[in-house]
Amino acid sequence: MNIFRIVLSLFLVNSCDGFTFPKINYTPLLKINEKIYEKYDTLGEYKDYFEPNMFSTIHDLTDRSDIYNKITTNIELANRHVGKETVKYISSALPHVDSIGHQILHANNIYINNILNNPNIPHDLQKMLILTSIKLAQYGDDFGSELLQFYYNIVDNCL
């Protein structure tokens, strides 16, 4: 079923910083780039041997602010679009994940009735089996809470 794919995507999206699209303030980076670029003037006549490079390219792009603004605007728009699509996909998948809890509780009910109605199982063993079954259901419920926390973090980072 698609449930494993949903759970896997929740873990991957939450753990991949590149996919959660952190908001970056580029201004300090551009200032550092400008300081490095200015040091190239000390190379004198040898400066041409070292250009073009990453620092001069960034300097040229930021000098032409319309190109720089277009690039940063397009990145921001792409981030918003991917973030919205991610949130839509996960929100549509969550009801399927939630239905598993009901199925587990129903199976637990059948399991407990079978144990209690079996005269061959001693009372102490019945109690231990039922408590273990309930504990496993609690672990599943705790896992569901963790998934909702992941979902919350994804929405917080993607929108």
trRosetta pair geometry for C-beta under 8 A, 3 or more apart (Angstrom, degrees):
i j d omega theta_ij theta_ji phi_ij phi_ji
1 4 7.1 117 77 1 68 85
2 5 5.0 -56 -163 42 64 116
2 6 5.9 69 139 -28 84 100
2 93 7.4 -117 128 -135 118 109
2 96 6.9 6 79 135 105 161
3 6 5.6 -52 -149 33 34 113
3 7 6.4 30 155 -15 67 105
3 96 6.3 -144 -89 133 85 109
3 97 6.3 132 -139 -96 94 68
3 100 6.6 92 -135 -61 150 134
4 7 5.8 -52 -144 39 32 108
4 8 6.1 34 155 -19 65 109
5 8 5.7 -55 -144 40 29 113
5 9 6.2 29 156 -20 64 106
6 9 5.9 -56 -148 35 27 108
6 10 6.5 31 152 -22 62 103
6 90 7.6 126 -159 -128 92 65
6 93 4.3 180 -126 169 128 139
6 96 6.8 159 -28 79 165 120
6 97 6.1 -137 113 -62 143 110
7 10 5.7 -51 -152 31 33 114
7 11 6.7 29 153 -14 65 104
7 97 7.3 128 -67 -111 86 122
7 147 7.1 -69 -120 -109 82 123
8 11 5.8 -57 -151 38 33 108
8 12 6.1 27 155 -16 68 110
9 12 5.6 -55 -139 41 33 109
9 13 5.8 31 162 -19 68 109
9 89 7.7 -73 137 124 153 126
9 90 7.3 -152 110 -89 116 92
9 93 8.0 79 61 46 131 172
10 13 6.2 -57 -141 38 23 106
10 14 6.2 16 162 -13 61 114
10 90 6.7 105 -90 -128 87 119
10 147 6.0 9 159 -144 166 85
10 150 4.9 80 171 122 107 142
10 151 6.8 -44 -134 -66 116 74
10 154 7.3 -98 -143 -41 70 144
11 14 6.0 -64 -146 41 25 106
11 15 6.0 6 164 -8 65 118
11 150 7.2 -50 -82 -142 45 154
12 15 6.1 -69 -140 44 24 99
12 16 5.9 11 169 -14 67 117
12 19 7.3 32 139 37 82 164
13 16 6.4 -60 -133 37 23 101
13 19 5.5 -113 -135 117 60 134
13 20 6.9 111 171 -72 72 83
13 86 6.3 146 -140 -163 144 129
13 90 7.6 -105 46 -66 162 133
13 150 8.0 106 76 168 95 106
13 154 5.5 36 123 -115 123 122
14 20 7.5 54 -130 -71 29 125
14 150 4.6 -73 -67 -153 152 98
14 153 5.7 66 -131 89 104 127
14 154 5.9 -79 -81 -66 80 93
16 19 4.0 48 97 14 118 112
16 20 6.7 157 90 -15 65 85
17 20 5.9 -61 -145 37 35 105
17 22 6.3 -15 -174 -21 92 117
18 21 7.8 29 170 -67 35 49
19 86 7.9 131 163 -99 100 152
20 154 7.0 -123 -115 -130 100 58
20 157 3.9 -16 -176 143 113 140
20 158 6.2 -98 -150 -65 63 75
21 79 4.2 148 -167 -146 149 108
21 82 6.8 132 -38 78 142 120
21 83 6.2 -94 44 -64 140 108
21 157 7.0 137 58 153 69 88
21 158 6.5 81 42 -119 111 58
22 157 7.1 -46 -86 -156 62 101
24 29 7.9 14 159 -10 115 138
25 28 6.5 58 109 8 101 95
26 29 5.2 -65 -161 47 58 115
26 30 5.7 60 144 -28 86 105
26 72 7.1 -114 11 -110 151 130
27 30 5.7 -57 -146 35 30 110
27 31 6.5 31 156 -20 64 103
28 31 5.6 -52 -149 33 36 113
28 32 6.5 35 154 -17 67 103
29 32 5.8 -53 -151 36 33 110
29 33 6.3 36 150 -20 65 106
30 33 5.4 -50 -146 36 34 116
30 34 6.3 38 153 -24 65 103
30 58 7.3 -155 -122 159 73 117
30 62 5.8 129 -147 -105 123 160
31 34 5.6 -51 -149 32 32 113
31 35 6.7 34 152 -19 63 102
32 35 5.7 -52 -152 33 34 112
32 36 6.6 31 152 -15 65 105
33 36 5.8 -57 -151 38 33 110
33 37 6.1 33 152 -22 67 109
33 55 5.6 -179 -163 -137 83 79
33 58 4.9 -67 -178 102 151 141
33 59 6.7 -162 140 -62 107 77
33 62 7.9 125 91 0 136 146
34 37 5.5 -53 -143 37 32 114
34 38 6.4 36 155 -24 64 103
34 59 6.7 119 -104 -105 65 96
35 38 5.8 -51 -149 31 29 112
35 39 7.0 34 151 -24 60 102
36 39 5.8 -53 -160 26 36 115
36 40 7.6 48 144 -31 61 92
36 55 5.0 -112 106 -126 114 145
37 40 5.8 -38 -169 7 43 117
37 55 4.6 -173 -78 156 83 109
37 56 6.2 135 -130 -83 107 54
37 58 7.7 -135 -61 72 131 95
37 59 4.6 113 -128 -63 163 139
38 41 6.2 -30 -179 5 51 113
39 42 5.8 -33 -175 13 59 114
40 43 5.6 -33 -173 9 56 119
40 47 5.4 94 160 -137 93 104
40 50 6.6 -149 -139 88 111 131
40 51 7.3 78 -175 -59 148 111
40 55 7.1 168 -38 97 131 133
40 56 7.2 -5 -2 -68 173 103
41 44 7.8 55 166 -64 48 40
41 47 6.9 4 -110 -92 30 142
43 46 4.6 -104 168 77 98 90
43 47 4.2 134 83 -75 115 69
43 49 7.9 -131 163 45 137 96
43 50 6.4 -90 -147 16 175 134
44 47 6.5 -173 75 -25 21 96
45 48 7.5 -34 172 12 50 102
46 49 5.2 -35 -175 19 72 120
46 50 7.2 54 139 -10 81 102
47 50 6.2 -73 -163 41 40 101
47 51 6.4 16 153 -8 75 117
48 51 6.0 -71 -140 43 35 101
50 53 5.9 -26 157 -29 77 133
51 56 4.8 40 -132 -5 106 168
52 56 5.2 -133 -144 82 66 124
52 57 5.6 74 177 -60 112 92
53 56 5.3 86 49 17 70 100
53 57 6.9 -133 96 -7 31 95
54 57 5.8 -60 -146 37 27 112
54 58 6.3 24 158 -16 65 107
55 58 6.0 -53 -147 37 29 108
55 59 6.3 33 152 -21 63 107
56 59 5.3 -51 -146 37 34 116
56 60 6.3 36 154 -20 66 104
57 60 5.8 -53 -148 36 30 110
57 61 6.4 29 154 -18 64 106
58 61 5.7 -54 -146 37 32 111
58 62 6.2 22 159 -11 67 109
59 62 6.2 -63 -145 42 26 102
59 63 6.3 33 154 -27 63 107
60 63 5.6 -52 -148 29 30 116
60 64 6.8 9 159 2 63 103
61 64 6.3 -69 -155 49 31 93
61 67 5.9 -110 -154 101 74 118
61 68 5.2 116 149 -78 85 92
61 71 7.3 -9 -177 9 127 151
62 65 6.9 22 -176 -90 48 64
62 68 5.0 67 -107 -83 49 153
64 67 4.5 31 112 18 111 114
64 68 6.6 145 87 -15 63 91
65 68 5.3 -58 -142 43 40 114
65 69 5.8 42 158 -23 73 105
66 69 5.8 -51 -142 36 28 111
66 70 6.4 32 154 -21 61 104
67 70 5.7 -54 -150 34 31 112
67 71 6.4 30 153 -19 65 105
68 71 5.8 -55 -150 35 30 110
68 72 6.3 20 158 -10 66 108
69 72 6.0 -58 -142 43 30 104
69 73 5.9 31 158 -21 66 111
70 73 5.8 -58 -143 39 26 111
70 74 6.2 26 158 -19 64 108
71 74 6.0 -58 -149 36 27 109
71 75 6.5 26 154 -18 63 106
72 75 5.6 -51 -147 35 34 113
72 76 6.3 35 154 -19 65 106
73 76 5.7 -56 -149 37 31 111
73 77 6.3 31 153 -18 66 106
74 77 5.7 -53 -144 38 32 111
74 78 6.3 33 156 -19 65 105
75 78 5.8 -55 -148 37 30 110
75 79 6.3 33 153 -21 64 106
76 79 5.7 -52 -148 35 31 114
76 80 6.5 31 154 -18 64 104
77 80 5.8 -53 -149 36 32 111
77 81 6.3 31 154 -20 65 107
78 81 5.7 -55 -146 37 32 111
78 82 6.2 26 159 -13 67 107
79 82 6.1 -58 -144 41 27 105
79 83 6.0 30 156 -21 63 112
80 83 5.6 -59 -146 38 27 114
80 84 6.3 27 158 -19 65 106
80 159 7.8 59 -139 -135 71 49
81 84 6.0 -55 -150 35 28 108
81 85 6.4 22 155 -14 63 109
82 85 5.8 -58 -146 40 31 110
82 86 6.2 35 154 -24 66 107
82 158 7.4 -113 108 -153 75 106
83 86 5.7 -55 -147 33 29 112
83 87 6.4 24 157 -15 64 107
83 157 7.8 -147 -127 111 114 61
83 158 3.2 165 -145 172 93 85
83 159 5.4 169 149 -72 127 46
84 87 5.9 -58 -149 38 30 108
84 88 6.3 31 154 -20 66 107
84 158 7.5 -174 -41 144 31 109
84 159 7.0 84 -79 -100 64 87
85 88 5.6 -52 -145 36 32 113
85 89 6.3 34 156 -21 65 106
86 89 5.9 -56 -150 34 28 111
86 90 6.4 19 158 -11 64 109
86 154 6.6 -128 136 172 119 117
86 158 5.2 -115 68 -144 129 161
87 90 6.1 -58 -144 41 29 105
87 91 6.0 27 160 -18 66 111
87 154 6.8 167 -91 125 74 103
87 155 5.4 82 -116 -105 118 80
87 158 5.7 -177 -45 92 102 135
87 159 6.3 22 -43 -52 152 110
88 91 6.0 -60 -143 39 25 107
88 92 6.4 21 159 -16 63 109
89 92 6.1 -63 -153 37 26 106
89 93 6.4 17 154 -15 64 113
90 93 5.6 -62 -147 39 34 109
90 94 6.5 50 155 -41 67 97
90 151 5.8 176 149 -126 134 97
90 154 6.4 68 8 98 170 154
91 94 5.9 -34 -146 8 33 118
91 151 7.8 114 -78 -162 65 125
92 95 7.6 -49 -178 19 36 101
93 96 5.7 -58 -169 35 56 114
93 97 6.5 54 140 -21 80 103
94 97 5.4 -54 -149 35 42 113
94 98 6.3 43 154 -23 71 104
94 147 7.9 156 -124 137 91 119
94 151 6.8 37 -87 -102 129 156
95 98 5.5 -53 -147 35 36 115
95 99 6.7 43 154 -28 65 98
96 99 5.9 -46 -153 23 34 113
96 100 7.8 46 147 -28 57 92
97 100 6.0 -42 -172 11 41 115
97 144 7.2 154 143 -124 108 90
97 147 6.4 -137 159 143 153 161
98 101 6.0 -42 -171 19 50 114
98 102 7.6 43 142 -11 69 99
98 144 7.4 87 -106 -145 62 128
99 102 5.6 -50 -160 34 49 112
99 103 6.5 49 146 -19 72 104
100 103 5.5 -57 -152 38 37 112
100 104 6.3 38 152 -22 70 104
100 140 7.8 -131 123 -176 106 125
101 104 5.7 -54 -148 34 31 111
101 105 6.5 28 155 -16 64 105
101 140 6.6 161 -109 134 77 117
101 141 6.8 79 -129 -92 119 73
101 144 6.2 10 -70 -69 127 153
102 105 5.8 -54 -147 38 32 110
102 106 6.3 33 154 -19 65 106
103 106 5.7 -54 -147 37 32 112
103 107 6.3 30 155 -16 65 107
104 107 5.7 -55 -146 40 31 109
104 108 6.1 37 151 -25 64 107
104 137 5.9 157 138 -118 119 88
104 140 5.7 -80 137 111 175 171
105 108 5.3 -50 -145 35 32 118
105 109 6.5 40 152 -25 63 99
105 137 6.6 85 -87 -142 68 133
106 109 5.6 -48 -154 27 33 115
106 110 6.8 30 150 -14 63 102
107 110 5.7 -52 -152 37 36 110
107 111 6.1 39 149 -21 67 108
108 111 5.5 -54 -144 38 31 115
108 112 6.2 31 157 -19 66 106
108 133 5.5 146 -140 160 95 116
108 134 7.4 101 -165 -84 135 54
108 137 5.6 7 -80 -68 155 134
109 112 6.0 -54 -145 36 26 108
109 113 6.4 25 156 -16 62 108
110 113 5.9 -58 -149 38 29 110
110 114 6.3 29 153 -20 64 107
111 114 5.8 -57 -150 35 28 111
111 115 6.5 25 154 -17 64 107
111 133 5.8 -179 108 -130 137 152
112 115 5.8 -55 -148 37 32 110
112 116 6.2 23 158 -13 67 110
112 130 5.4 70 -123 -122 94 102
112 133 6.5 -160 -68 85 89 155
113 116 5.9 -58 -140 43 29 105
113 117 5.9 16 163 -10 66 116
114 117 6.1 -64 -138 45 23 103
114 118 6.3 30 158 -33 61 110
115 118 5.9 -58 -151 23 28 114
115 121 6.1 -63 -162 68 73 162
115 126 5.2 145 155 -139 105 84
115 129 5.4 -165 -132 96 150 134
115 130 6.1 -167 87 -63 151 91
116 126 6.3 98 -92 -166 54 131
116 130 7.6 46 -55 -73 94 134
118 121 4.7 55 99 5 113 108
118 126 7.8 177 62 -96 95 110
121 125 5.3 -122 -179 90 89 117
121 126 5.1 113 121 -67 116 88
121 129 7.4 -39 -178 8 145 146
122 125 4.7 84 63 13 85 106
122 126 6.9 -145 97 -11 41 87
123 126 5.5 -52 -148 32 32 115
123 127 6.5 33 155 -20 65 103
124 127 5.8 -52 -152 34 31 112
124 128 6.5 29 152 -17 64 106
125 128 5.6 -53 -145 38 34 111
125 129 6.2 34 156 -19 67 106
126 129 5.9 -58 -147 38 27 109
126 130 6.2 22 157 -15 65 110
127 130 6.0 -61 -147 39 27 107
127 131 6.2 23 158 -15 65 110
128 131 5.9 -57 -144 40 27 108
128 132 6.2 30 156 -21 63 108
129 132 5.7 -55 -148 36 28 113
129 133 6.4 31 153 -21 63 106
130 133 5.6 -52 -150 34 32 114
130 134 6.5 31 152 -17 65 104
131 134 5.6 -53 -147 37 34 111
131 135 6.2 38 152 -23 66 105
132 135 5.5 -52 -146 35 32 114
132 136 6.5 34 154 -20 64 102
133 136 5.8 -52 -152 33 31 111
133 137 6.7 32 149 -18 63 104
134 137 5.5 -53 -152 35 35 113
134 138 6.5 40 148 -22 66 102
135 138 5.5 -50 -151 32 35 114
135 139 6.7 39 149 -21 64 99
136 139 5.5 -47 -151 32 36 114
136 140 6.6 39 149 -19 64 102
137 140 5.5 -51 -153 35 35 115
137 141 6.4 37 148 -20 65 103
138 141 5.5 -52 -148 36 35 113
138 142 6.3 38 151 -20 66 103
139 142 5.6 -51 -148 36 33 113
139 143 6.4 37 150 -22 64 103
140 143 5.5 -51 -150 33 33 114
140 144 6.6 38 149 -21 63 100
141 144 5.5 -48 -153 31 35 115
141 145 6.8 39 148 -19 63 99
142 145 5.5 -49 -154 32 37 114
142 146 6.6 39 147 -19 65 101
143 146 5.4 -50 -152 34 37 114
143 147 6.5 41 148 -22 65 100
144 147 5.5 -49 -149 32 35 114
144 148 6.6 35 152 -17 65 102
145 148 5.7 -53 -151 36 34 111
145 149 6.5 36 149 -20 65 103
146 149 5.5 -52 -150 35 35 113
146 150 6.5 40 149 -20 65 101
147 150 5.5 -49 -151 34 35 114
147 151 6.4 38 149 -21 65 104
148 151 5.4 -49 -147 35 35 116
148 152 6.4 43 150 -23 64 101
149 152 5.5 -47 -149 32 34 116
149 153 6.5 35 151 -18 64 103
150 153 5.7 -56 -151 37 32 111
150 154 6.3 34 151 -22 66 105
151 154 5.6 -51 -147 33 32 113
151 155 6.5 30 155 -16 65 104
152 155 6.0 -57 -151 37 29 108
152 156 6.2 29 152 -19 64 110
153 156 5.5 -56 -145 39 31 114
153 157 6.2 19 159 -10 66 111
154 157 6.1 -65 -146 44 26 102
154 158 5.6 6 166 -6 67 121
155 158 6.2 -64 -127 46 23 99
155 159 5.7 -7 -176 6 65 118
156 159 7.4 -57 -117 43 10 89
